[in-house]
């Protein structure tokens, strides 16, 4: 996993390595008032892609000149070890797989990560429950809380954080016409207590012919 920077969008610096643990990573990123944050998992040497696990977070406020964890502690990059101070939660120890979805920041610039956890990589009911989950840095520690359950590791949605503090998730959380396959029927969920309790406020699609996968529009939360 690398980063590169540009002052004008045309000329870019040579890529610099951010992390290279075992067989690599999937990652997501977002920005807030001059700060860029990234969340990522890793692929173990044994199993690789199918055994993606753990959750990590890094951020920079100086275009990569330095990197910190959510608590502001300096992190030396590139990361090389599974156990490091960017680790949000050790899911590998629990035998849990991690599938990244989206991330955002609250009004105070604290990161919120949306992801799904599963007991295994194979599709079907035997590896459930597949849990939509948020991890939020509260200024002292990561708060990890469930949102809802769905039936595929590749169910993916988006997370909006609104001006009044409402968190809103839009994604295929409901079972669709092809169960245990990616996607499903799309629903909208909200939380008014920073992910403590979630309510499904609307099922957006129903009786569909095919599963719906990723839904993302910048103004979807306003419709």
N, C-alpha and C positions, 0 to 999 in steps of 0.2 A: 504494500500500500504506500503510495507516494503523494506528494503535493508539489505544486508549482505555482508561481505567482506572476502577476502582470500588472503594470501601472496603466496600460492603455488597451488591453485586450488583444494586442497584436504581437508584441514581443514578450516572450515568456522565459522565466528562469529555467535552468536545468532542473529536472525533477529530483527531489530529495526524498529519501525513504523515511516513512513514518513508522511503519511496523512490518515485520516479516516473521511472525511467530509460526513455526511449523510449516504448514502448506498454504498459509495466507488467510485472507479475510473477505467477508462482505462488509460494506460500510454504508452509512447514510450520514448526511451532514445538513446543517442549517446555520443561519447567522442571526445575530442580534446586536445592533448598535456597535458595530465595529469589531465584534467578536465572532469567530467561526468555531462551531463545535462539531465534533464527529463521534458517532457511536459505531461500534463494530463488534463482530464476533471473531472466532478463529476456527480454522480447519485443522484438527489434530493430525499428527503424522500417520497414525493408524486410523484409517477410515476416510480421512480427507473431507471432501465436500459433503458427503452424506452424514457426517458426524459433527457438523458445525455446532459450536457450543460456546458458552461464556458470553459475558457482556462487558464491553470496555467503553470508556469515554475519555476523550481528550479535547482541549480547546486552546485557541491561540487568539491573542488580541493584537499581535504585531506581525501578521502575515507570515507566521511560521518561524520567526526568529527565536521564539521560545514557546514551549508547550507546557500546559498545566492540566491537572485533573480538576474535577468540579469543585474541590475544596481550595483550589489555588496553589496546591503543592506542585513544585516543579517536577516534570517528568522528562527523563533522558530518552531521547529518540535517536535511532530507531529502536522500537521495542523488540526484544529477542526472547524473553522468557514468558511463559504462560502466567506465572504469578508476578504481578507488577502493580505499581500504584495507580494505574489507570483502570484496574479491574473494578467493575461495578458489582458484579455478583458471580460467584463460582458455580455455574450451572453444571460444569463437567463433573464435579464431585457428586452431584445429585443424579447424574445420568440423564440430564435433560438437554434437548436440542433447542437452539435459538434461531429464529427467523425474524430478521429485521423488517420493520415497516416504515416508520416515519419518526421525525423528531421535531421539537419546537422549543421555545423558551417562554417562561412566564414573564410578567411585567417587571420583575426584579432581575431578569437575565439569567435565571436558573434553568438548567436543561430538563426537558421531559422527553423520554424515549418511549416509543410505541413499538412493541414487538410481540411475537407469538412464541409460546413454548410448547414442546411436544416431547413425547417419550421415545419417538423413533422416526426414522426418515421414510419408512414405507407407508404408502397410503392405506386407508381402510380403518375400521373401527378399533383394531387392536392397539393402536398407538395413541388413542385418546386418553384423557381429554386434551384438546388443543386450546390453549388458553391465551386470549388476547390480554396483554399485560402492559402496565406503564411503570417506568422507573423515574422518579422525580427527585432531584437534589433539593433538599429543604433548607440548605445552608449549613447543615451539620452531618447529614447522612442521606443515603439513598432510601426513599420510600418506594417499595415495590408492591404493587397492588393489581389484582385481577380486574378485568373489565367484563368479559363474557367468554363463552366457548363457541368454537366452530369446528368444522369437520375436515379441514385440509391444512397442511403446513403452509401452503402457498396462498391462503386467504390474506389479502393485503388491503389496508385502508389508509386514510390520511387523518392527521391530528391537527385541529385548529385550536388556537388559544385566543379568545376574544377579549375585547377591551374591558368588559365587565367581569372578567375572570372565569367565564364559562369555558370548559373544555368540551370540544365537539369532535367526535369520531364518525366518519362516514366510510362504510366498507361492507363487504359481503359476509356478514356475520351469521346470516340465516341460511338454513339448508336450501339448496337449489335443486333443479331438476336432475342434476348429475351429482349425487351425494359422494363425498370423499374425493372429489376432484377439485382443482383450484377454483375459487370463486363460489358464488351462490346467489341468494337474494340479498340486495343491498339494504342496509338499515342505517339510521342515524341515532347516535347515542350521545347523551350529554351528562356532564358532572359539574356540580356547583361547589364541590368541596375538594378540589384538587385531586380528583381521582379516587376519593374514598368510596363513593356510591355512584353508580351509573344507572341511567334510565334510558330505555329505548323510546325515543319520542316520536319516531316515524319509521315505518317500513316503506322504503322508497320504491322497491320493485316487488312484484308478486306474480305467481302463475306464469313465470317466464318459460320460454321454450328452451333456452340455454342458460348456463351459469353466467353471471356477471363477474368480471375480475376487477382490477384496480379502477377506482373511480376517483378522479381528482380534478376539481375546477376551483379556481382561486376565489370565486364568489359563491361556492356551493353552500356555505354555512349561512349565507344571507338570503337564500331563496325560501 
